[in-house]
Amino acid sequence: MNKLLLHPAAKPLVFLLCLLPFASLAYGAFTDGLGANPAEFLIRATGDWTLRFICITLAVTPLRVTAKLTGLARFRRMLGLYAYFYVVLHLLSYAWFDMGFEVADIAKDIAKRPFILVGFAAFLLLTPLAATSFNRAIKALGAKRWQALHKLVYVIAGLGLLHFFWLRAGKNNFAEVSVYAAIVAVLLGWRVWNFASKRWLRRPSAGRQQLSKP
């Protein structure tokens, strides 16, 4: 599997696969295949794909470590950038179809409706992560600061879930929210467990070093 992941064709293939949702939505828009309310369909679909790509990006490290698929690491930044790509489409769809690109009305709507405010906050937090997803940015910031900045993805995932929860609360439809919440909880729970286990494993060795001193 690692050989396949490290193959030169793997990255272009994943890039094209990540574009399939966009291609499907574009095709549906041009062929009137998005149902009775295409504007609402586009807004919801782009939001769904944003959350999916955030989950997929968060899943890279647990899969890489537990399944020993080291080749997955080379796709993580691409997947994160696709999450940003779809959140930009989500925001543009809302601004265009719901608000007609009226900036004053958009600002009022963000301030008035908490679920839009939370979603917009997630977009703002995701923007610096996308802007620094390049090797030059890592060198400029330094590895430690870059890693600290990109830990905002956990906050973004929580805000995305809250945005989705409030959106579905009006219709009392929490089935999909529960699925995403379970996925994010497992992925974040794995990180907490992995971090705690590493700290626990370090303690005995530190203790032995102290005991070995005269």
TAUR-V61169 format. One record per residue. N is the residue number from 1. RES is the residue in one small letter. PHI is phi in whole degrees, -180 to 180 (none if undefined). Layout:
# TAUR-V61169
N:RES:PHI / N:RES:PHI
This chain:
# TAUR-V61169
1:m:none / 2:n:-62 / 3:k:-63 / 4:l:-66 / 5:l:-66 / 6:l:-92 / 7:h:-65 / 8:p:-57 / 9:a:-83 / 10:a:-65 / 11:k:-66 / 12:p:-60 / 13:l:-66 / 14:v:-63 / 15:f:-57 / 16:l:-69 / 17:l:-63 / 18:c:-68 / 19:l:-82 / 20:l:-57 / 21:p:-58 / 22:f:-63 / 23:a:-62 / 24:s:-65 / 25:l:-67 / 26:a:-64 / 27:y:-64 / 28:g:-63 / 29:a:-66 / 30:f:-78 / 31:t:-110 / 32:d:55 / 33:g:-110 / 34:l:-106 / 35:g:88 / 36:a:-70 / 37:n:-127 / 38:p:-62 / 39:a:-63 / 40:e:-63 / 41:f:-60 / 42:l:-65 / 43:i:-63 / 44:r:-68 / 45:a:-65 / 46:t:-67 / 47:g:-66 / 48:d:-60 / 49:w:-71 / 50:t:-61 / 51:l:-65 / 52:r:-63 / 53:f:-71 / 54:i:-64 / 55:c:-64 / 56:i:-62 / 57:t:-63 / 58:l:-66 / 59:a:-79 / 60:v:-61 / 61:t:-65 / 62:p:-57 / 63:l:-68 / 64:r:-62 / 65:v:-79 / 66:t:-72 / 67:a:-96 / 68:k:56 / 69:l:-99 / 70:t:-62 / 71:g:-67 / 72:l:-66 / 73:a:-59 / 74:r:-72 / 75:f:-101 / 76:r:-63 / 77:r:-67 / 78:m:-62 / 79:l:-65 / 80:g:-64 / 81:l:-67 / 82:y:-69 / 83:a:-59 / 84:y:-69 / 85:f:-57 / 86:y:-76 / 87:v:-71 / 88:v:-65 / 89:l:-62 / 90:h:-63 / 91:l:-66 / 92:l:-65 / 93:s:-63 / 94:y:-64 / 95:a:-64 / 96:w:-83 / 97:f:-77 / 98:d:-89 / 99:m:-118 / 100:g:59 / 101:f:59 / 102:e:-84 / 103:v:-60 / 104:a:-63 / 105:d:-68 / 106:i:-64 / 107:a:-62 / 108:k:-65 / 109:d:-67 / 110:i:-64 / 111:a:-71 / 112:k:-84 / 113:r:-110 / 114:p:-58 / 115:f:-69 / 116:i:-75 / 117:l:-61 / 118:v:-65 / 119:g:-64 / 120:f:-67 / 121:a:-64 / 122:a:-63 / 123:f:-62 / 124:l:-63 / 125:l:-71 / 126:l:-74 / 127:t:-61 / 128:p:-66 / 129:l:-67 / 130:a:-66 / 131:a:-68 / 132:t:-111 / 133:s:-88 / 134:f:-140 / 135:n:-60 / 136:r:-63 / 137:a:-67 / 138:i:-63 / 139:k:-66 / 140:a:-69 / 141:l:-82 / 142:g:91 / 143:a:-59 / 144:k:-66 / 145:r:-67 / 146:w:-63 / 147:q:-64 / 148:a:-63 / 149:l:-62 / 150:h:-77 / 151:k:-73 / 152:l:-60 / 153:v:-60 / 154:y:-68 / 155:v:-65 / 156:i:-61 / 157:a:-60 / 158:g:-65 / 159:l:-66 / 160:g:-62 / 161:l:-65 / 162:l:-64 / 163:h:-59 / 164:f:-68 / 165:f:-62 / 166:w:-65 / 167:l:-64 / 168:r:-84 / 169:a:-63 / 170:g:-63 / 171:k:-107 / 172:n:51 / 173:n:-118 / 174:f:-113 / 175:a:-62 / 176:e:-67 / 177:v:-60 / 178:s:-63 / 179:v:-65 / 180:y:-64 / 181:a:-63 / 182:a:-65 / 183:i:-63 / 184:v:-64 / 185:a:-62 / 186:v:-65 / 187:l:-66 / 188:l:-73 / 189:g:-62 / 190:w:-62 / 191:r:-64 / 192:v:-63 / 193:w:-63 / 194:n:-65 / 195:f:-64 / 196:a:-66 / 197:s:-67 / 198:k:-65 / 199:r:-65 / 200:w:-66 / 201:l:-71 / 202:r:-74 / 203:r:-61 / 204:p:-59 / 205:s:-64 / 206:a:-65 / 207:g:-65 / 208:r:-65 / 209:q:-64 / 210:q:-68 / 211:l:-69 / 212:s:-77 / 213:k:-73 / 214:p:-69
